[in-house]
Amino acid sequence: MEGAAKPTSSGSGVTDGDSGGAAASMEEKFVDLCKSKLGLDESTMRQAMQLFNETKNILLSNMSSLGGGSPEEIERFWSACVLYCVSRLSKAGKSKEDGSITLCQILRASKLSIVDFFKEMPQFCLKVSHILSALYGSNWEKMLEMKELQANVVHLCSLSRCYKRAYQELFLANDAKSSEPNTQQGSDYYRFGWLLFLVLRIQTFGKFRDLVTSTNELVSVLAVLIIHIPASLRNFNIKDSPYFGKKSDRGVNLIASLCEKYHTSEDELSKALEKTNTLIVDILKKKPCSAASECQQDNLSSIDPEGLTVFKDMLEEDSLKPSLQILEKEYENAINTKGELDERMFANDEDSLLGSGSLSGGAINLPGTKRKYDVMASPAKSITSPSPMSPPRFCLSPSRNSFCPSKMAPITPVSTAMTTAKWLRSTITPLPSKPSGELLRFFSACDKDLTDEITRRAGIILGAIFTSSSFGDRICTNVRSTNRMDAIWTEQRKMEALKLYYRVLESMCRAESQILSGNNLTSLLSNERFHRCMIACSAELVLATHKTVTMMFPAVLEKTGITAFDLSKVIESFVRHEDSLPRELKRHLNSLEERLLESMAWEKGSSMYNSLIVARPALSAEINRLGLLAEPMPSLDAIAAHHNISLGGLPPLPFQKHEHSPDKDEVRSPKRACTERRNVLVDSNSFRSPVKDILKSKLLPPLQSAFASPTRPNPAAGGETCAETGIGVFFSKIAKLAAIRIRSLCERLQLSQQVLERVYSLFQQILSQQTALFFNRHIDQIILCCIYGVAKISQLELPFKEIIFGYRKQPQCKTQVFRAVYVHRSPRSRNGKTGEDHVDIIVFYNQIFVPAAKHLLVAVGPGASPNKKDEEKSSVDGQFPESPRLARFPNLPDMSPKKVSAAHNVYVSPLRSAKMETLLSPSSKSYYACVGESTYAFQSPSKDLKAINNHLNSGKKVSGRLNFDVVSDLVVASSLSSDQNAGPAAMEVVPAKTPTKCEPSES
């Protein structure tokens, strides 16, 4: 077959002659793992063997597509996945006395790291999902709680790094005044702080385990350590440290100073400190010192004691060891009942379970300043760890009188979460929890007053999202106190989401009324799906701000009854109408939009198919054959009854229509609104929406037309239906996102501009003419096939293995994309297989892609060129599925940072326009150096650039980071504002480290 791909490995499985021996050997190793290394009881052993035996044939037939290691390593991964599923899904008790095992035990016995396990587990679940459903029911994925556990690991890694960094800045490893250094004592204090945090987290943390609350708890522990660890071990001088700048008449205000450093509020930190003190009294049995006690004299010198509690003999040498033993026992008792992870390991960089690698860019989608911040790095080499709490290796600052001596605090997931939470606390929390007067006027100006209906809906939907059952089970035993804190936490988050919803809704209504020159917005404000999308978006931002472990996207979709395609209609408008939204939350929404476009909108049950079947009737047979249509949206009454939501105080529900067919009540058109407003997403250079400049030639209609019935004619689109317009805009978003990814991957593969344009044209033609290839699949799977197909038709030597190698380095890479491609074979299939299956990308290319797209591949070959007349006609009519053309590659916005060399990892970022005028004005540009004094003091920028160029041109692979200093914007701005007339010699310039980005090596 022309253009067929060859397998990248000669062993796609095992032959029939070898399968019997291989299966017997695998079973023998698995039995040894279960009995000798884990000591499973008879019941657990029986269930483990049952699952292993039912899945081992899948392992044997897919050996080459599972993992990138040796067959022996792949077997260990498979065995670990089997055992974890049994431990989580079986009906056996969860305590150790009943023979249950934890993930940590499984990984240590299998000699695997937790990072690698999380990368391979999704592939295992995908391959054996039908077996798990048969054994444990259709709810097995929720019971497994893989996403929650993985998010918890990422959070703990961030928190442990934050704790380690803070401890090293605050305290010495041993007493510098002592003649006999005692490193062990320093490590015991370190262990005490982390253990105290873990026990506090379990005892007072109910179901919610969000990063913001965890950080407040951790900061409270730091406060306890500061006033209890001997002053001789301090790495700072409390009197002149710049990070303890909040002072009162009685000395340093410790709580206010820590709040300023960690972007929390004094109220929240005081509450966290109160919980910590209560735990110390209840568990460690320590008694607070009286106000006049001598135990306060040394450690509280120059510190305002207001709000602080000092405990007698808290961390004295003779009481430290017993306190550690008590905390160890308390923690072990807690995790033995239901815990999967021994979280003490996160305080030990050398623990083999942490391994090295990243859980970002695919395995899990957590918002963060950079995807690389999710890296769980550890230089650990050994498999076993002598102790789960081995002392850390300290790298102390040479200066003892400064807390965090670096000029600029590092940006981390913890600091980013706290900064975003500060916005929510300062901007949204003070707002009223009821609609404003202006919003009430919009409600009452409709054909009928919608106030009661809108407020009632908000109460029900938010009650469904923020309910106790949404957040899983707890492992703590203090049920009464945790229930109370759960209720408080839930109510606070619900109020934040409600206030944000009303705030953005008011801004949208104001803009819509300006477009329509009237206040009657009945069509928009009476639309059920529009409000649910807005509420879901508000709740998602609140959950993303607090980084909750147990309510991650797409949980809000399930709770509100909408689909990914529905939510994609409001994301951009939501951001454009909330100017104060932090950059981090804009990035989060951008990542959500990418996920919706790349795969979620194409999944079975997406409402996109209900619009597509109207816009493209020719696809109805395939859509119905695969059963892709969405179910009707559940009514508010059904949601309230399902979640047992009390409706006391809420007005009665008016008659509500149910959706029965895609041509009546479903909402389907994601048109943009507010054309007269500037695009906040683009102007801020922090949100790159794929929908930018989609239909420039058309006047975009108001927002309410985006949620019209699919079969209703769209007056702004020349007679076509809203479904056709909506699908056209959706396809344009897909094309824009694909163009960005095609360009990035082609540049990485060093392909020519001509090949890049052919790949994009082929993708466009497939989207228009062979749309069914996208059904139930990921757009990256089509992109990979397009690149390989164009390379074959262009006679380029580009094996699929090299394309996959380049794709692995893309930020959005998921191994499931090329390892497990959905196929649905008809009964007339040549190979005899029928029904649903998942195959690797090469099998999909040969068996599905080439037969469907062969004529399109020929059309974009070396001799093909766009038809000029058709191109001109398309530019006038607009590009829609009904009038495809061989598209030229679009003009994409410059992404920042931009890779400027295909052969080297060199990136550049433009100077922000907001800084340009200040930094480059005649009075100040002489003070600013792009690259200056970076390698050596007083060295010219030209020499630095020459050194960088020589390094890159040497032909050696860049395996590390090129570090060079820049004069920061902060230094320049502060110098200009303080003394405009001062010369360069009068300025004290403190260089800041700014690493050039480099890609991680592919292992």
Summary of the structure (lengths in Angstrom):
residues: 1003
radius of gyration: 30.1
end to end distance: 33.2
largest distance: 92.3
contacts: 3135
relative contact order: 0.06
helix: 55%
strand: 3%
